[in-house]
């Protein structure tokens, strides 16, 4: 009887330690990446940029495979149609059909606006590597927009090639889907907030279909990405992610 009591106490202790340990922050980031990206995807999105003085509206076809390969082709408006982007790991190329020219985006331009939006070229490249480039810690549990969420704080590794001083991330507890990102510069000033909303299922894959980036340094500016249609975890041929394909338009 004594042996049985000791065993039960030991099992209870292990269970309590598991509860206290909670989820692993790095694993949550990896789960989040799987929600947003899947193993691969093929999607059409709109990119809407609004400022106090003007607006721009784009429709873009995007294909991604794993964390290292991405391809985007602008479908509209006619003025920008055919412009393309190819990302292989951390290198980003931009094809300009009007000039029949492809340029490799240099490091000095990675902080420039992507298509004039509130996302940077660096966001297009580095958002795939958060679990690699940042130390993540769970700050607590909260509720946002009706969702129970984990609140994470991400600080860059000393040698990581990143441009942010800190990120704050809120992920749904049930599946690690993102609900909010806050970006800080190296002075620890809040510069942008990315809001995820309108969760939709594409096949059996549920994702936030609307991503709205709010600019805190330039009031009145914001960019919204809306997923119109998408397929996840499909076969995407390797030859999509080549310079030859980038420059083949129409």
KATA-V514910 format. One line per field, one symbol per residue. psi: psi as a letter, one per 40 degrees, with the letter a starting at -180 (. if undefined). A space follows every 10 residues. Layout:
psi: ???
//
This chain:
psi: dddddddddd dddddddddd daihdddddd dddddddadi ihihiihhhh addiiihihh hhhihaeehi hhhhdiidde hehihhhhbe hhihhhddef ihihhideed eihhfeaeii dddddeeefd ddeihhihda hahhfehhih hihhhiideh gieidiihhh hhddeeiidi hhhiaeefhh dihhhhaghi hhbehhiheh hhhhhedghe hihhhhhdii hifihhided fiddddegh.
//
